[in-house]
Amino acid sequence: MSKGLLTSQIDPPTSIYKRWFIKNTQEKHFEFLIHRQRWLITNSSLSNRCFCSN
């Protein structure tokens, strides 16, 4: 009986941590994509201005 209690007490924090880790990783990846998109837009618009001014 105590063995069952120990495993039930250990498993939930692990699954909570896994869910948090997956969510955190997905959010960081999403932020990375947003920053990359902004960087690409900024650089492409800058390069277009340079070509237009020449």
mmCIF entry with sequence, helices, sheets and N, C-alpha, C, O atoms, coordinates in Angstrom:
data_MODEL
# 
_entry.id   MODEL 
# 
_entity.id                         1 
_entity.type                       polymer 
_entity.pdbx_number_of_molecules   1 
# 
_entity_poly.entity_id                      1 
_entity_poly.type                           'polypeptide(L)' 
_entity_poly.nstd_linkage                   no 
_entity_poly.nstd_monomer                   no 
_entity_poly.pdbx_seq_one_letter_code       MSKGLLTSQIDPPTSIYKRWFIKNTQEKHFEFLIHRQRWLITNSSLSNRCFCSN 
_entity_poly.pdbx_seq_one_letter_code_can   MSKGLLTSQIDPPTSIYKRWFIKNTQEKHFEFLIHRQRWLITNSSLSNRCFCSN 
_entity_poly.pdbx_strand_id                 A 
# 
loop_
_entity_poly_seq.entity_id 
_entity_poly_seq.num 
_entity_poly_seq.mon_id 
_entity_poly_seq.hetero 
1 1  MET n 
1 2  SER n 
1 3  LYS n 
1 4  GLY n 
1 5  LEU n 
1 6  LEU n 
1 7  THR n 
1 8  SER n 
1 9  GLN n 
1 10 ILE n 
1 11 ASP n 
1 12 PRO n 
1 13 PRO n 
1 14 THR n 
1 15 SER n 
1 16 ILE n 
1 17 TYR n 
1 18 LYS n 
1 19 ARG n 
1 20 TRP n 
1 21 PHE n 
1 22 ILE n 
1 23 LYS n 
1 24 ASN n 
1 25 THR n 
1 26 GLN n 
1 27 GLU n 
1 28 LYS n 
1 29 HIS n 
1 30 PHE n 
1 31 GLU n 
1 32 PHE n 
1 33 LEU n 
1 34 ILE n 
1 35 HIS n 
1 36 ARG n 
1 37 GLN n 
1 38 ARG n 
1 39 TRP n 
1 40 LEU n 
1 41 ILE n 
1 42 THR n 
1 43 ASN n 
1 44 SER n 
1 45 SER n 
1 46 LEU n 
1 47 SER n 
1 48 ASN n 
1 49 ARG n 
1 50 CYS n 
1 51 PHE n 
1 52 CYS n 
1 53 SER n 
1 54 ASN n 
# 
_struct_asym.id          A 
_struct_asym.entity_id   1 
# 
_struct_conf.conf_type_id            HELX_P 
_struct_conf.id                      HELX_P1 
_struct_conf.pdbx_PDB_helix_id       AA1 
_struct_conf.beg_label_comp_id       SER 
_struct_conf.beg_label_asym_id       A 
_struct_conf.beg_label_seq_id        2 
_struct_conf.pdbx_beg_PDB_ins_code   ? 
_struct_conf.end_label_comp_id       SER 
_struct_conf.end_label_asym_id       A 
_struct_conf.end_label_seq_id        53 
_struct_conf.pdbx_end_PDB_ins_code   ? 
_struct_conf.beg_auth_comp_id        SER 
_struct_conf.beg_auth_asym_id        A 
_struct_conf.beg_auth_seq_id         2 
_struct_conf.end_auth_comp_id        SER 
_struct_conf.end_auth_asym_id        A 
_struct_conf.end_auth_seq_id         53 
_struct_conf.pdbx_PDB_helix_class    1 
_struct_conf.details                 ? 
_struct_conf.pdbx_PDB_helix_length   52 
# 
_struct_conf_type.id          HELX_P 
_struct_conf_type.criteria    ? 
_struct_conf_type.reference   ? 
# 
loop_
_atom_site.group_PDB 
_atom_site.id 
_atom_site.type_symbol 
_atom_site.label_atom_id 
_atom_site.label_alt_id 
_atom_site.label_comp_id 
_atom_site.label_asym_id 
_atom_site.label_entity_id 
_atom_site.label_seq_id 
_atom_site.pdbx_PDB_ins_code 
_atom_site.Cartn_x 
_atom_site.Cartn_y 
_atom_site.Cartn_z 
_atom_site.occupancy 
_atom_site.B_iso_or_equiv 
_atom_site.pdbx_formal_charge 
_atom_site.auth_seq_id 
_atom_site.auth_comp_id 
_atom_site.auth_asym_id 
_atom_site.auth_atom_id 
_atom_site.pdbx_PDB_model_num 
ATOM 1   N N  . MET A 1 1  ? 0.817  -1.190 0.000   1.00 0.00 ? 1  MET A N  1 
ATOM 2   C CA . MET A 1 1  ? 0.000  0.000  0.000   1.00 0.00 ? 1  MET A CA 1 
ATOM 3   C C  . MET A 1 1  ? 0.867  1.262  0.000   1.00 0.00 ? 1  MET A C  1 
ATOM 4   O O  . MET A 1 1  ? 0.601  2.196  -0.756  1.00 0.00 ? 1  MET A O  1 
ATOM 5   N N  . SER A 1 2  ? 1.885  1.291  0.831   1.00 0.00 ? 2  SER A N  1 
ATOM 6   C CA . SER A 1 2  ? 2.739  2.486  0.875   1.00 0.00 ? 2  SER A CA 1 
ATOM 7   C C  . SER A 1 2  ? 3.501  2.665  -0.425  1.00 0.00 ? 2  SER A C  1 
ATOM 8   O O  . SER A 1 2  ? 3.802  3.791  -0.819  1.00 0.00 ? 2  SER A O  1 
ATOM 9   N N  . LYS A 1 3  ? 3.819  1.547  -1.103  1.00 0.00 ? 3  LYS A N  1 
ATOM 10  C CA . LYS A 1 3  ? 4.509  1.644  -2.386  1.00 0.00 ? 3  LYS A CA 1 
ATOM 11  C C  . LYS A 1 3  ? 3.629  2.360  -3.413  1.00 0.00 ? 3  LYS A C  1 
ATOM 12  O O  . LYS A 1 3  ? 4.124  3.178  -4.189  1.00 0.00 ? 3  LYS A O  1 
ATOM 13  N N  . GLY A 1 4  ? 2.356  2.064  -3.421  1.00 0.00 ? 4  GLY A N  1 
ATOM 14  C CA . GLY A 1 4  ? 1.424  2.729  -4.321  1.00 0.00 ? 4  GLY A CA 1 
ATOM 15  C C  . GLY A 1 4  ? 1.318  4.217  -4.032  1.00 0.00 ? 4  GLY A C  1 
ATOM 16  O O  . GLY A 1 4  ? 1.216  5.035  -4.947  1.00 0.00 ? 4  GLY A O  1 
ATOM 17  N N  . LEU A 1 5  ? 1.344  4.556  -2.757  1.00 0.00 ? 5  LEU A N  1 
ATOM 18  C CA . LEU A 1 5  ? 1.293  5.970  -2.394  1.00 0.00 ? 5  LEU A CA 1 
ATOM 19  C C  . LEU A 1 5  ? 2.554  6.692  -2.838  1.00 0.00 ? 5  LEU A C  1 
ATOM 20  O O  . LEU A 1 5  ? 2.489  7.827  -3.310  1.00 0.00 ? 5  LEU A O  1 
ATOM 21  N N  . LEU A 1 6  ? 3.700  6.040  -2.689  1.00 0.00 ? 6  LEU A N  1 
ATOM 22  C CA . LEU A 1 6  ? 4.951  6.685  -3.102  1.00 0.00 ? 6  LEU A CA 1 
ATOM 23  C C  . LEU A 1 6  ? 4.978  6.940  -4.606  1.00 0.00 ? 6  LEU A C  1 
ATOM 24  O O  . LEU A 1 6  ? 5.373  8.020  -5.044  1.00 0.00 ? 6  LEU A O  1 
ATOM 25  N N  . THR A 1 7  ? 4.562  5.956  -5.397  1.00 0.00 ? 7  THR A N  1 
ATOM 26  C CA . THR A 1 7  ? 4.586  6.164  -6.842  1.00 0.00 ? 7  THR A CA 1 
ATOM 27  C C  . THR A 1 7  ? 3.574  7.216  -7.265  1.00 0.00 ? 7  THR A C  1 
ATOM 28  O O  . THR A 1 7  ? 3.841  7.988  -8.185  1.00 0.00 ? 7  THR A O  1 
ATOM 29  N N  . SER A 1 8  ? 2.420  7.262  -6.614  1.00 0.00 ? 8  SER A N  1 
ATOM 30  C CA . SER A 1 8  ? 1.432  8.266  -6.997  1.00 0.00 ? 8  SER A CA 1 
ATOM 31  C C  . SER A 1 8  ? 1.902  9.664  -6.590  1.00 0.00 ? 8  SER A C  1 
ATOM 32  O O  . SER A 1 8  ? 1.534  10.652 -7.226  1.00 0.00 ? 8  SER A O  1 
ATOM 33  N N  . GLN A 1 9  ? 2.710  9.750  -5.537  1.00 0.00 ? 9  GLN A N  1 
ATOM 34  C CA . GLN A 1 9  ? 3.237  11.053 -5.141  1.00 0.00 ? 9  GLN A CA 1 
ATOM 35  C C  . GLN A 1 9  ? 4.392  11.483 -6.035  1.00 0.00 ? 9  GLN A C  1 
ATOM 36  O O  . GLN A 1 9  ? 4.602  12.681 -6.228  1.00 0.00 ? 9  GLN A O  1 
ATOM 37  N N  . ILE A 1 10 ? 5.142  10.537 -6.583  1.00 0.00 ? 10 ILE A N  1 
ATOM 38  C CA . ILE A 1 10 ? 6.295  10.876 -7.418  1.00 0.00 ? 10 ILE A CA 1 
ATOM 39  C C  . ILE A 1 10 ? 5.866  11.202 -8.843  1.00 0.00 ? 10 ILE A C  1 
ATOM 40  O O  . ILE A 1 10 ? 6.402  12.136 -9.440  1.00 0.00 ? 10 ILE A O  1 
ATOM 41  N N  . ASP A 1 11 ? 4.920  10.461 -9.402  1.00 0.00 ? 11 ASP A N  1 
ATOM 42  C CA . ASP A 1 11 ? 4.534  10.618 -10.805 1.00 0.00 ? 11 ASP A CA 1 
ATOM 43  C C  . ASP A 1 11 ? 3.919  11.979 -11.154 1.00 0.00 ? 11 ASP A C  1 
ATOM 44  O O  . ASP A 1 11 ? 4.322  12.572 -12.155 1.00 0.00 ? 11 ASP A O  1 
ATOM 45  N N  . PRO A 1 12 ? 2.967  12.497 -10.381 1.00 0.00 ? 12 PRO A N  1 
ATOM 46  C CA . PRO A 1 12 ? 2.358  13.769 -10.793 1.00 0.00 ? 12 PRO A CA 1 
ATOM 47  C C  . PRO A 1 12 ? 3.345  14.929 -10.951 1.00 0.00 ? 12 PRO A C  1 
ATOM 48  O O  . PRO A 1 12 ? 3.245  15.647 -11.946 1.00 0.00 ? 12 PRO A O  1 
ATOM 49  N N  . PRO A 1 13 ? 4.293  15.160 -10.031 1.00 0.00 ? 13 PRO A N  1 
ATOM 50  C CA . PRO A 1 13 ? 5.230  16.261 -10.263 1.00 0.00 ? 13 PRO A CA 1 
ATOM 51  C C  . PRO A 1 13 ? 6.054  16.062 -11.538 1.00 0.00 ? 13 PRO A C  1 
ATOM 52  O O  . PRO A 1 13 ? 6.381  17.031 -12.224 1.00 0.00 ? 13 PRO A O  1 
ATOM 53  N N  . THR A 1 14 ? 6.389  14.804 -11.855 1.00 0.00 ? 14 THR A N  1 
ATOM 54  C CA . THR A 1 14 ? 7.151  14.536 -13.076 1.00 0.00 ? 14 THR A CA 1 
ATOM 55  C C  . THR A 1 14 ? 6.329  14.912 -14.295 1.00 0.00 ? 14 THR A C  1 
ATOM 56  O O  . THR A 1 14 ? 6.842  15.552 -15.213 1.00 0.00 ? 14 THR A O  1 
ATOM 57  N N  . SER A 1 15 ? 5.068  14.526 -14.319 1.00 0.00 ? 15 SER A N  1 
ATOM 58  C CA . SER A 1 15 ? 4.234  14.841 -15.477 1.00 0.00 ? 15 SER A CA 1 
ATOM 59  C C  . SER A 1 15 ? 3.969  16.342 -15.559 1.00 0.00 ? 15 SER A C  1 
ATOM 60  O O  . SER A 1 15 ? 3.891  16.896 -16.655 1.00 0.00 ? 15 SER A O  1 
ATOM 61  N N  . ILE A 1 16 ? 3.831  17.000 -14.417 1.00 0.00 ? 16 ILE A N  1 
ATOM 62  C CA . ILE A 1 16 ? 3.654  18.451 -14.409 1.00 0.00 ? 16 ILE A CA 1 
ATOM 63  C C  . ILE A 1 16 ? 4.906  19.114 -14.974 1.00 0.00 ? 16 ILE A C  1 
ATOM 64  O O  . ILE A 1 16 ? 4.810  20.046 -15.773 1.00 0.00 ? 16 ILE A O  1 
ATOM 65  N N  . TYR A 1 17 ? 6.083  18.633 -14.561 1.00 0.00 ? 17 TYR A N  1 
ATOM 66  C CA . TYR A 1 17 ? 7.330  19.192 -15.073 1.00 0.00 ? 17 TYR A CA 1 
ATOM 67  C C  . TYR A 1 17 ? 7.448  18.973 -16.574 1.00 0.00 ? 17 TYR A C  1 
ATOM 68  O O  . TYR A 1 17 ? 7.871  19.867 -17.307 1.00 0.00 ? 17 TYR A O  1 
ATOM 69  N N  . LYS A 1 18 ? 7.069  17.768 -17.034 1.00 0.00 ? 18 LYS A N  1 
ATOM 70  C CA . LYS A 1 18 ? 7.137  17.482 -18.480 1.00 0.00 ? 18 LYS A CA 1 
ATOM 71  C C  . LYS A 1 18 ? 6.229  18.418 -19.248 1.00 0.00 ? 18 LYS A C  1 
ATOM 72  O O  . LYS A 1 18 ? 6.623  18.970 -20.276 1.00 0.00 ? 18 LYS A O  1 
ATOM 73  N N  . ARG A 1 19 ? 5.000  18.602 -18.748 1.00 0.00 ? 19 ARG A N  1 
ATOM 74  C CA . ARG A 1 19 ? 4.069  19.509 -19.436 1.00 0.00 ? 19 ARG A CA 1 
ATOM 75  C C  . ARG A 1 19 ? 4.613  20.932 -19.457 1.00 0.00 ? 19 ARG A C  1 
ATOM 76  O O  . ARG A 1 19 ? 4.525  21.619 -20.474 1.00 0.00 ? 19 ARG A O  1 
ATOM 77  N N  . TRP A 1 20 ? 5.186  21.381 -18.310 1.00 0.00 ? 20 TRP A N  1 
ATOM 78  C CA . TRP A 1 20 ? 5.758  22.725 -18.247 1.00 0.00 ? 20 TRP A CA 1 
ATOM 79  C C  . TRP A 1 20 ? 6.921  22.843 -19.211 1.00 0.00 ? 20 TRP A C  1 
ATOM 80  O O  . TRP A 1 20 ? 7.044  23.849 -19.909 1.00 0.00 ? 20 TRP A O  1 
ATOM 81  N N  . PHE A 1 21 ? 7.779  21.832 -19.263 1.00 0.00 ? 21 PHE A N  1 
ATOM 82  C CA . PHE A 1 21 ? 8.955  21.862 -20.136 1.00 0.00 ? 21 PHE A CA 1 
ATOM 83  C C  . PHE A 1 21 ? 8.535  21.919 -21.599 1.00 0.00 ? 21 PHE A C  1 
ATOM 84  O O  . PHE A 1 21 ? 9.096  22.687 -22.380 1.00 0.00 ? 21 PHE A O  1 
ATOM 85  N N  . ILE A 1 22 ? 7.551  21.108 -21.969 1.00 0.00 ? 22 ILE A N  1 
ATOM 86  C CA . ILE A 1 22 ? 7.078  21.103 -23.362 1.00 0.00 ? 22 ILE A CA 1 
ATOM 87  C C  . ILE A 1 22 ? 6.466  22.453 -23.712 1.00 0.00 ? 22 ILE A C  1 
ATOM 88  O O  . ILE A 1 22 ? 6.735  23.006 -24.779 1.00 0.00 ? 22 ILE A O  1 
ATOM 89  N N  . LYS A 1 23 ? 5.639  22.985 -22.807 1.00 0.00 ? 23 LYS A N  1 
ATOM 90  C CA . LYS A 1 23 ? 5.000  24.279 -23.055 1.00 0.00 ? 23 LYS A CA 1 
ATOM 91  C C  . LYS A 1 23 ? 6.054  25.375 -23.154 1.00 0.00 ? 23 LYS A C  1 
ATOM 92  O O  . LYS A 1 23 ? 5.985  26.223 -24.042 1.00 0.00 ? 23 LYS A O  1 
ATOM 93  N N  . ASN A 1 24 ? 7.027  25.362 -22.248 1.00 0.00 ? 24 ASN A N  1 
ATOM 94  C CA . ASN A 1 24 ? 8.076  26.366 -22.244 1.00 0.00 ? 24 ASN A CA 1 
ATOM 95  C C  . ASN A 1 24 ? 8.902  26.278 -23.523 1.00 0.00 ? 24 ASN A C  1 
ATOM 96  O O  . ASN A 1 24 ? 9.248  27.303 -24.109 1.00 0.00 ? 24 ASN A O  1 
ATOM 97  N N  . THR A 1 25 ? 9.216  25.070 -23.956 1.00 0.00 ? 25 THR A N  1 
ATOM 98  C CA . THR A 1 25 ? 9.996  24.882 -25.179 1.00 0.00 ? 25 THR A CA 1 
ATOM 99  C C  . THR A 1 25 ? 9.226  25.388 -26.389 1.00 0.00 ? 25 THR A C  1 
ATOM 100 O O  . THR A 1 25 ? 9.797  26.040 -27.263 1.00 0.00 ? 25 THR A O  1 
ATOM 101 N N  . GLN A 1 26 ? 7.927  25.090 -26.443 1.00 0.00 ? 26 GLN A N  1 
ATOM 102 C CA . GLN A 1 26 ? 7.108  25.557 -27.564 1.00 0.00 ? 26 GLN A CA 1 
ATOM 103 C C  . GLN A 1 26 ? 7.027  27.082 -27.587 1.00 0.00 ? 26 GLN A C  1 
ATOM 104 O O  . GLN A 1 26 ? 7.088  27.688 -28.656 1.00 0.00 ? 26 GLN A O  1 
ATOM 105 N N  . GLU A 1 27 ? 6.889  27.707 -26.411 1.00 0.00 ? 27 GLU A N  1 
ATOM 106 C CA . GLU A 1 27 ? 6.829  29.166 -26.347 1.00 0.00 ? 27 GLU A CA 1 
ATOM 107 C C  . GLU A 1 27 ? 8.140  29.787 -26.799 1.00 0.00 ? 27 GLU A C  1 
ATOM 108 O O  . GLU A 1 27 ? 8.137  30.773 -27.536 1.00 0.00 ? 27 GLU A O  1 
ATOM 109 N N  . LYS A 1 28 ? 9.270  29.217 -26.361 1.00 0.00 ? 28 LYS A N  1 
ATOM 110 C CA . LYS A 1 28 ? 10.564 29.752 -26.778 1.00 0.00 ? 28 LYS A CA 1 
ATOM 111 C C  . LYS A 1 28 ? 10.756 29.604 -28.281 1.00 0.00 ? 28 LYS A C  1 
ATOM 112 O O  . LYS A 1 28 ? 11.290 30.502 -28.931 1.00 0.00 ? 28 LYS A O  1 
ATOM 113 N N  . HIS A 1 29 ? 10.325 28.476 -28.835 1.00 0.00 ? 29 HIS A N  1 
ATOM 114 C CA . HIS A 1 29 ? 10.431 28.269 -30.275 1.00 0.00 ? 29 HIS A CA 1 
ATOM 115 C C  . HIS A 1 29 ? 9.572  29.284 -31.014 1.00 0.00 ? 29 HIS A C  1 
ATOM 116 O O  . HIS A 1 29 ? 9.995  29.835 -32.031 1.00 0.00 ? 29 HIS A O  1 
ATOM 117 N N  . PHE A 1 30 ? 8.362  29.535 -30.508 1.00 0.00 ? 30 PHE A N  1 
ATOM 118 C CA . PHE A 1 30 ? 7.460  30.497 -31.120 1.00 0.00 ? 30 PHE A CA 1 
ATOM 119 C C  . PHE A 1 30 ? 8.064  31.898 -31.073 1.00 0.00 ? 30 PHE A C  1 
ATOM 120 O O  . PHE A 1 30 ? 8.018  32.629 -32.063 1.00 0.00 ? 30 PHE A O  1 
ATOM 121 N N  . GLU A 1 31 ? 8.636  32.279 -29.912 1.00 0.00 ? 31 GLU A N  1 
ATOM 122 C CA . GLU A 1 31 ? 9.297  33.580 -29.791 1.00 0.00 ? 31 GLU A CA 1 
ATOM 123 C C  . GLU A 1 31 ? 10.458 33.683 -30.766 1.00 0.00 ? 31 GLU A C  1 
ATOM 124 O O  . GLU A 1 31 ? 10.659 34.728 -31.384 1.00 0.00 ? 31 GLU A O  1 
ATOM 125 N N  . PHE A 1 32 ? 11.226 32.602 -30.910 1.00 0.00 ? 32 PHE A N  1 
ATOM 126 C CA . PHE A 1 32 ? 12.336 32.593 -31.850 1.00 0.00 ? 32 PHE A CA 1 
ATOM 127 C C  . PHE A 1 32 ? 11.843 32.846 -33.270 1.00 0.00 ? 32 PHE A C  1 
ATOM 128 O O  . PHE A 1 32 ? 12.448 33.619 -34.013 1.00 0.00 ? 32 PHE A O  1 
ATOM 129 N N  . LEU A 1 33 ? 10.748 32.196 -33.645 1.00 0.00 ? 33 LEU A N  1 
ATOM 130 C CA . LEU A 1 33 ? 10.209 32.390 -34.989 1.00 0.00 ? 33 LEU A CA 1 
ATOM 131 C C  . LEU A 1 33 ? 9.742  33.824 -35.204 1.00 0.00 ? 33 LEU A C  1 
ATOM 132 O O  . LEU A 1 33 ? 9.938  34.384 -36.283 1.00 0.00 ? 33 LEU A O  1 
ATOM 133 N N  . ILE A 1 34 ? 9.130  34.420 -34.191 1.00 0.00 ? 34 ILE A N  1 
ATOM 134 C CA . ILE A 1 34 ? 8.668  35.811 -34.302 1.00 0.00 ? 34 ILE A CA 1 
ATOM 135 C C  . ILE A 1 34 ? 9.865  36.740 -34.478 1.00 0.00 ? 34 ILE A C  1 
ATOM 136 O O  . ILE A 1 34 ? 9.847  37.610 -35.349 1.00 0.00 ? 34 ILE A O  1 
ATOM 137 N N  . HIS A 1 35 ? 10.902 36.570 -33.664 1.00 0.00 ? 35 HIS A N  1 
ATOM 138 C CA . HIS A 1 35 ? 12.084 37.427 -33.771 1.00 0.00 ? 35 HIS A CA 1 
ATOM 139 C C  . HIS A 1 35 ? 12.778 37.247 -35.112 1.00 0.00 ? 35 HIS A C  1 
ATOM 140 O O  . HIS A 1 35 ? 13.255 38.211 -35.710 1.00 0.00 ? 35 HIS A O  1 
ATOM 141 N N  . ARG A 1 36 ? 12.829 35.998 -35.579 1.00 0.00 ? 36 ARG A N  1 
ATOM 142 C CA . ARG A 1 36 ? 13.457 35.727 -36.875 1.00 0.00 ? 36 ARG A CA 1 
ATOM 143 C C  . ARG A 1 36 ? 12.677 36.397 -37.991 1.00 0.00 ? 36 ARG A C  1 
ATOM 144 O O  . ARG A 1 36 ? 13.260 36.970 -38.911 1.00 0.00 ? 36 ARG A O  1 
ATOM 145 N N  . GLN A 1 37 ? 11.347 36.324 -37.905 1.00 0.00 ? 37 GLN A N  1 
ATOM 146 C CA . GLN A 1 37 ? 10.494 36.959 -38.921 1.00 0.00 ? 37 GLN A CA 1 
ATOM 147 C C  . GLN A 1 37 ? 10.728 38.466 -38.927 1.00 0.00 ? 37 GLN A C  1 
ATOM 148 O O  . GLN A 1 37 ? 10.873 39.070 -39.990 1.00 0.00 ? 37 GLN A O  1 
ATOM 149 N N  . ARG A 1 38 ? 10.764 39.075 -37.741 1.00 0.00 ? 38 ARG A N  1 
ATOM 150 C CA . ARG A 1 38 ? 11.002 40.523 -37.661 1.00 0.00 ? 38 ARG A CA 1 
ATOM 151 C C  . ARG A 1 38 ? 12.365 40.881 -38.225 1.00 0.00 ? 38 ARG A C  1 
ATOM 152 O O  . ARG A 1 38 ? 12.509 41.876 -38.935 1.00 0.00 ? 38 ARG A O  1 
ATOM 153 N N  . TRP A 1 39 ? 13.364 40.069 -37.907 1.00 0.00 ? 39 TRP A N  1 
ATOM 154 C CA . TRP A 1 39 ? 14.716 40.320 -38.394 1.00 0.00 ? 39 TRP A CA 1 
ATOM 155 C C  . TRP A 1 39 ? 14.748 40.253 -39.916 1.00 0.00 ? 39 TRP A C  1 
ATOM 156 O O  . TRP A 1 39 ? 15.350 41.104 -40.572 1.00 0.00 ? 39 TRP A O  1 
ATOM 157 N N  . LEU A 1 40 ? 14.094 39.233 -40.472 1.00 0.00 ? 40 LEU A N  1 
ATOM 158 C CA . LEU A 1 40 ? 14.067 39.090 -41.933 1.00 0.00 ? 40 LEU A CA 1 
ATOM 159 C C  . LEU A 1 40 ? 13.344 40.263 -42.589 1.00 0.00 ? 40 LEU A C  1 
ATOM 160 O O  . LEU A 1 40 ? 13.804 40.780 -43.607 1.00 0.00 ? 40 LEU A O  1 
ATOM 161 N N  . ILE A 1 41 ? 12.228 40.684 -42.022 1.00 0.00 ? 41 ILE A N  1 
ATOM 162 C CA . ILE A 1 41 ? 11.477 41.806 -42.586 1.00 0.00 ? 41 ILE A CA 1 
ATOM 163 C C  . ILE A 1 41 ? 12.307 43.075 -42.509 1.00 0.00 ? 41 ILE A C  1 
ATOM 164 O O  . ILE A 1 41 ? 12.364 43.837 -43.475 1.00 0.00 ? 41 ILE A O  1 
ATOM 165 N N  . THR A 1 42 ? 12.947 43.313 -41.377 1.00 0.00 ? 42 THR A N  1 
ATOM 166 C CA . THR A 1 42 ? 13.768 44.510 -41.205 1.00 0.00 ? 42 THR A CA 1 
ATOM 167 C C  . THR A 1 42 ? 14.920 44.520 -42.196 1.00 0.00 ? 42 THR A C  1 
ATOM 168 O O  . THR A 1 42 ? 15.164 45.529 -42.858 1.00 0.00 ? 42 THR A O  1 
ATOM 169 N N  . ASN A 1 43 ? 15.628 43.406 -42.301 1.00 0.00 ? 43 ASN A N  1 
ATOM 170 C CA . ASN A 1 43 ? 16.779 43.362 -43.195 1.00 0.00 ? 43 ASN A CA 1 
ATOM 171 C C  . ASN A 1 43 ? 16.374 43.431 -44.659 1.00 0.00 ? 43 ASN A C  1 
ATOM 172 O O  . ASN A 1 43 ? 17.077 44.054 -45.456 1.00 0.00 ? 43 ASN A O  1 
ATOM 173 N N  . SER A 1 44 ? 15.288 42.824 -45.029 1.00 0.00 ? 44 SER A N  1 
ATOM 174 C CA . SER A 1 44 ? 14.870 42.876 -46.429 1.00 0.00 ? 44 SER A CA 1 
ATOM 175 C C  . SER A 1 44 ? 14.414 44.286 -46.787 1.00 0.00 ? 44 SER A C  1 
ATOM 176 O O  . SER A 1 44 ? 14.665 44.748 -47.900 1.00 0.00 ? 44 SER A O  1 
ATOM 177 N N  . SER A 1 45 ? 13.753 44.972 -45.868 1.00 0.00 ? 45 SER A N  1 
ATOM 178 C CA . SER A 1 45 ? 13.324 46.338 -46.159 1.00 0.00 ? 45 SER A CA 1 
ATOM 179 C C  . SER A 1 45 ? 14.524 47.278 -46.215 1.00 0.00 ? 45 SER A C  1 
ATOM 180 O O  . SER A 1 45 ? 14.540 48.215 -47.013 1.00 0.00 ? 45 SER A O  1 
ATOM 181 N N  . LEU A 1 46 ? 15.520 47.037 -45.381 1.00 0.00 ? 46 LEU A N  1 
ATOM 182 C CA . LEU A 1 46 ? 16.733 47.857 -45.435 1.00 0.00 ? 46 LEU A CA 1 
ATOM 183 C C  . LEU A 1 46 ? 17.473 47.643 -46.750 1.00 0.00 ? 46 LEU A C  1 
ATOM 184 O O  . LEU A 1 46 ? 17.923 48.599 -47.384 1.00 0.00 ? 46 LEU A O  1 
ATOM 185 N N  . SER A 1 47 ? 17.592 46.410 -47.145 1.00 0.00 ? 47 SER A N  1 
ATOM 186 C CA . SER A 1 47 ? 18.297 46.122 -48.394 1.00 0.00 ? 47 SER A CA 1 
ATOM 187 C C  . SER A 1 47 ? 17.528 46.676 -49.584 1.00 0.00 ? 47 SER A C  1 
ATOM 188 O O  . SER A 1 47 ? 18.143 47.114 -50.555 1.00 0.00 ? 47 SER A O  1 
ATOM 189 N N  . ASN A 1 48 ? 16.201 46.668 -49.535 1.00 0.00 ? 48 ASN A N  1 
ATOM 190 C CA . ASN A 1 48 ? 15.408 47.232 -50.619 1.00 0.00 ? 48 ASN A CA 1 
ATOM 191 C C  . ASN A 1 48 ? 15.615 48.739 -50.708 1.00 0.00 ? 48 ASN A C  1 
ATOM 192 O O  . ASN A 1 48 ? 15.677 49.292 -51.806 1.00 0.00 ? 48 ASN A O  1 
ATOM 193 N N  . ARG A 1 49 ? 15.720 49.396 -49.578 1.00 0.00 ? 49 ARG A N  1 
ATOM 194 C CA . ARG A 1 49 ? 15.967 50.833 -49.571 1.00 0.00 ? 49 ARG A CA 1 
ATOM 195 C C  . ARG A 1 49 ? 17.329 51.141 -50.172 1.00 0.00 ? 49 ARG A C  1 
ATOM 196 O O  . ARG A 1 49 ? 17.482 52.116 -50.908 1.00 0.00 ? 49 ARG A O  1 
ATOM 197 N N  . CYS A 1 50 ? 18.299 50.327 -49.865 1.00 0.00 ? 50 CYS A N  1 
ATOM 198 C CA . CYS A 1 50 ? 19.638 50.565 -50.383 1.00 0.00 ? 50 CYS A CA 1 
ATOM 199 C C  . CYS A 1 50 ? 19.651 50.423 -51.905 1.00 0.00 ? 50 CYS A C  1 
ATOM 200 O O  . CYS A 1 50 ? 20.287 51.211 -52.605 1.00 0.00 ? 50 CYS A O  1 
ATOM 201 N N  . PHE A 1 51 ? 18.950 49.423 -52.402 1.00 0.00 ? 51 PHE A N  1 
ATOM 202 C CA . PHE A 1 51 ? 18.923 49.226 -53.845 1.00 0.00 ? 51 PHE A CA 1 
ATOM 203 C C  . PHE A 1 51 ? 18.171 50.376 -54.520 1.00 0.00 ? 51 PHE A C  1 
ATOM 204 O O  . PHE A 1 51 ? 18.536 50.813 -55.611 1.00 0.00 ? 51 PHE A O  1 
ATOM 205 N N  . CYS A 1 52 ? 17.124 50.857 -53.861 1.00 0.00 ? 52 CYS A N  1 
ATOM 206 C CA . CYS A 1 52 ? 16.361 51.944 -54.454 1.00 0.00 ? 52 CYS A CA 1 
ATOM 207 C C  . CYS A 1 52 ? 17.162 53.245 -54.473 1.00 0.00 ? 52 CYS A C  1 
ATOM 208 O O  . CYS A 1 52 ? 17.036 54.039 -55.405 1.00 0.00 ? 52 CYS A O  1 
ATOM 209 N N  . SER A 1 53 ? 17.962 53.457 -53.476 1.00 0.00 ? 53 SER A N  1 
ATOM 210 C CA . SER A 1 53 ? 18.703 54.714 -53.403 1.00 0.00 ? 53 SER A CA 1 
ATOM 211 C C  . SER A 1 53 ? 19.862 54.739 -54.382 1.00 0.00 ? 53 SER A C  1 
ATOM 212 O O  . SER A 1 53 ? 20.305 55.814 -54.786 1.00 0.00 ? 53 SER A O  1 
ATOM 213 N N  . ASN A 1 54 ? 20.365 53.561 -54.775 1.00 0.00 ? 54 ASN A N  1 
ATOM 214 C CA . ASN A 1 54 ? 21.476 53.524 -55.735 1.00 0.00 ? 54 ASN A CA 1 
ATOM 215 C C  . ASN A 1 54 ? 20.927 53.875 -57.084 1.00 0.00 ? 54 ASN A C  1 
ATOM 216 O O  . ASN A 1 54 ? 21.672 53.912 -58.063 1.00 0.00 ? 54 ASN A O  1 
# 
